[in-house]
Amino acid sequence: MPGPYCRRVGRCRGEARFARAFAPKNRYRNCEMAYYVGQRAFACQLPCQVKGTSSTGCHYFALSWSFPGKQPIRMDKSIPMQPVPDTRSRATAAYTAPFLVFVALLALERALGLNPLWAYPLRLAAVLATLAALSRPLLRFRFALPAASIGIGVLVFAVWVAPDILFHYRHHWLFENSLTHVAASSLPEGLRRSFGFLAVRIAGSALVVPVVEELFWRGWLMRWVMERDWQKVPLGTYRASSFWVVALMFASEHGPYWEVGLVAGVIYNWWLVRTKSLGNCVLAHAVTNLALGIYVVAAGQWQYWL
């Protein structure tokens, strides 16, 4: 059934937004007031500059509810509310904080030479806690094209390992230098035979890292480069500058594998533009990382785990 509509009246500037939930009365998250129609709770929120004041406030003006086959329900009540919270900052934190926590703890591990046996699980736990605290509403991914996304993930895996199998150029100075460092694993020999640690490492690479990276790179940064008020930019919007900035930065994250990282970034970016679905990108990225993790362990190609 189509949702209700809200008509704004009175002296107030700003666009109306809808909020709806099936929640107990007075427990309406992110909404100060709710009206009830039958068993459903609805609210219409208007962020606006209230005339005669210097602060941004929220008023509820005449609400008109319309349902198919029924007469509209009119509510001509205006209720001044508290200022609207800064939802943009909270949304930015939801998309970026898990990635920043992951990168910061990774840098700390390497700087202090911490043992991955316990440092890696702790890093995963910290990232999962950040996701649970800040990003939970974003984790309801829709996989609109699962088969094609799996195919994209397998393609990126092939792109990642094929150059080293076919051409053996990884130790050229373009790929191993003072900026990119060397293609060598930091994983101690003993942990390469630890089934428990390897299982945790593969699970983290396939289930956590794709979510964290896709939220940051393609969920937030691609839109933020286009517009500082990035929430106005629909997911999957194409602009050449944003597309290539994110692809290049994604490549730089992968050190001596920057050239395959660039190709992977271009493919993932294209897949987002093509499908308008972050869930499809997460699935493709997860398949790539899972395939790479299995290949690393099965073939002993530890250099891919830097």
Protein Blocks (a to p, Z undefined) as FASTA:
>chain_A
ZZdddddedjdedddddddddddehiaghiabdcdehjbccddddddddehiabdcdddd
ddddddehiacdddfbdcdddddddfklmmmmmmmmmmmmmmmmmmmmmmnopafklmmm
mmmmmmmmmmmmmmmmmmmccdfblmlmmmmmmmmmmmmmmmmmmnopmlpmklncfkno
paddfbdfklmmmmklmmmmmmmmmmmmmmmmmmmmmmmmmmmmmpmblmlpcghiacfk
lmmmmmmmmmmmnommmmmmmmmmmmmmmmmmmnopaklmmmmmmmmmmmmmmmmmmnop
aklmZZ
